[in-house]
Amino acid sequence: MFAKLYHFSLNHNSEPVKSLAALNPYFIKYKYRLIFGLLFVVVSNLFAVFPAQSVRNVLDLVKSSLEAYQQETNATLQQQIVSEVTGRVIYFSVLILAFALIKGVFMYFMRQTLIVMSRHIEYDMKNDLYSHFQKMPQSFYRKYATGDLMARLSEDVGRVRMYIGPAIMYIMNLTVTIVIVLWAMFSVNVKLTLWVLAPLPVLSYLIFKVNTLINHRSDAIQEQLSTISSFVQESFAGIRVLKAYALEKTFLKHFESVNREYHDRNMALTKVDALFFPSMVLLTGLSSLFTIWIGGQMVIDGKVTVGNIAEFVIYVNMLTWPVTSLGWTTSLIQRAAASQTRINEFLAYPVSAEYTQEGRPFVFNYELRVQQVTYTYPGKKTPALSEIQFSVKKGSKVLVTGPTGSGKSTLMQLLAGAIEPDSGSILADGYDIREISRASYRHHLAYAPQDVFLFSDTIEENILFGSDRQTLESNTAALAAGQADLHATIEQFPQGYQTIIGERGVTLSGGQKQRLALARAFVKQADILVLDDTLSAVDTATELRILNELANWNKNCTLFMVTHRLSIAPLMDFIIVIENGQITEQGTHHALLSGNGYYARLYSSQSATPVC
């Protein structure tokens, strides 16, 4: 009956609960822990019932022996009755203590099996979710905030773990306890059992109504928590800008606002819980009252014994915690279902094509061709690039320039394989790079994006990031830093190359970050080097030194370089001008100077002097 009520309370929101079916593969993986956990639950509950029966036997024995003692006039026989009763009471007392110890041992095994299983599944889920995040395309990270992703990995997985561990354990315990205890109660007296169960219809209605509120308010709390996480993550990531504009108080007020909303939603849920649990305790307490009241009348009528009343009181107490925990367990399941629904939303997001196909090895010996490539960012109507077309020979040095927002960075992302064109293709020796193994392609490519990202690690680790350490020499980082004109600067730091640069390189200047990213690209000795405006934050003298290195660097490497400064242009093999998402000019430096287009005007305005 309790199990039906429990099932009925969950069916009110069956759709979210169905999302928990995604956990079945984990349960299959740990099926033996689940099976043994159920076995331990059954055994522990069996040894919980035996003491109640022992108490019944003791009380009935004492009552019958007391009557016999009162009727017996012989002192010797009276002493014999006392001795016999004392021995039997000691025997049953030891038996009850033994049952309690055995029950405790199996409860320990139960928790060690089921709760430990939940921790294993939590570990697997976080690994699987993180691995899935890594396989997402760029559009995924534009759609979802970092704080939202963090909430899925921490808060949502944690709530699901509470279902896998405590909730399932208590469901098993509830079901087994109810079956065993009701069987024992009905075997004693059907009428008294029915009276004890009388408060349950009211209890089921209370669970049905209140858990609907708990579910809705829990969802609202989780959504607000994601909002807080995203806000805090963004605030601390941009703390320097925040302080520069003296907006600490403004952001504090905004945080207080979203935190107040989170507080209010939690208080709304707490008010429901405050009413719910005392009501459940009251209703379960009525069962004990009915046991004593109705049971007492049956004792007077001779239908049950005093031992049966004591036995029933123990059974009611055994049912009290499972019934009281029914609402809490249901709440855990509803919260886990809501969290799993959000996790499933992410897991359903299509994996980037590079992880779904094997692809051929990357081979680039002759020509790289961009053929009628068009790309539009998700949610935008105007293409960022429209029918781009050009070809370059291996080893060419290509300069890409144009007005801000014209699509230069988009082209670099396409060349780096970070995004895929909507139409058209990028061909390496005649093979579309979408047919090439993305891992193989990126192994032969070095990419320094416009938005430099550095890890909170040492300078050396950031330079060597992504490189095969086994093939590198001990001074590789220093050589690469020298090519990026950063070695002398690093040597001035107290710990040199072992200096920790802080989150996102917060301790470095903009120019130092860019040169470190450039050194990281140099280390790789790649076949294709893509530099997206990587020298915008360095001074002219530094730029000239780096440009000279680039002009003579790795003759077999094909270089694509976005820049607004044209001082290196005379040394480049090919120049592409992009305006409004289209190539308006392409050719050599001298060929473009002979025209009167954007390139010639920009070069003239900068009064560039060729690098010698």
C-alpha angles and dihedrals in degrees: 000000000000089000091053091050090049092049090047092053091053095047091066087077100026097148097064090042090056088066088071088072085083086075094063094096089057092050090050090051091053096033094131092056088049093049094046090045090057090047091053090049091054094047094046091052093048090056088048091059096048095067091057090055090047090053089051091052092047094050094045090048092049092047094049092043091050090053090048091047091052093049095046117086098183110098093207092054090045090054089048090053091050092049092048093048092047091052093048092048091051090048093052091043091055089045092052091048090049091050090050092051093048090048090051092051093052092044087055090051089046093055093041090053103042102031092045088049089055091053091051091051091046088054092049093046094053091049092048093046093048090048090050092050089055090056094054122113123242091262089065093060092046090054099047128049120234091241090055091054091048091051090055092052095046116021100028096044088047092055091048088051090056088058094046093049120024097018096051091042092053092044090055091044091047094050096044093044092051094048095047097040095045090048089053093045096048090048088059102043129341097200095051090047092053091051090051090052094047097100092056099088089057089046092052092051090050091051091047094053101037098046090057088060091044092053095050094045092046090054090051091050092050093049091051091048089057089051091053092047092051093047094049093045092051093045095053093041089056097035093128093055090044092054093042090060093041092237098141093114093045092052091044090055090049091049090049088053096052091039090051089054089051090048093049093049091050091049090052089055092045091055090056092048091047090058097037105056098044088050091053092049090051093051094047089047089059088064091061090048091052090048093057096038101044093030092053091055090049090052090053089050090048094240095121136015131243087251089059090055091052089046091052092049089055091047091051090051089050089055095045099079096042090049093043091049091049093090093043092049091048089050090052091052094047091049092046090049091052091048093046089051089057091046091049089052089061094041090053092056107110115259117239112270092243090072096047100056132051100219131189124282116272114256121174118174106133125014144003113207128190106200124194092319118182125178132180122185115238111270093020127107100197115071116242088212127020125197096330113186134175140121133216134189122241111274093027121141108222124192117200119195140158142124121314112279095018095124103266095129090046089056090050091052090051091050090048091052092240090126133017127231121253089223137359124038146251111228128199109195088339097310121113108240088226087068091050122087104264091215090053092046094050091045087066095042134077119198129189106185126207091247101058114212120198128181126233093256140094122307090244093053091050092051093048093043112135095010128118102255094197092064096045127094122230094255096046094108092051093049092050091047089051091054088051090049090242104109096089091049093050092049089060092060114098093241096030112204090359092063113127106230099198131232112335088353092292093165094058130078121243093258092048091051092052093048091048089053088049091051089051089055093047092054092062096062087209130183090234123036118192117191115182107200089311095161100050094108100047127091123254096256092051090045091054092052092050093045091055089053090049093049091058099031121118103335091208093055118100107222126204112185128179114204142146091207112084101192090111094045098099089059095050121097097215136017128202124193117199122193125174092349096308135096107248098170136018134166141077125328094254093045092054093045090058090063128067099235136122093285096053092048093047093047091048093049092052093047088218119199116210115248114249 
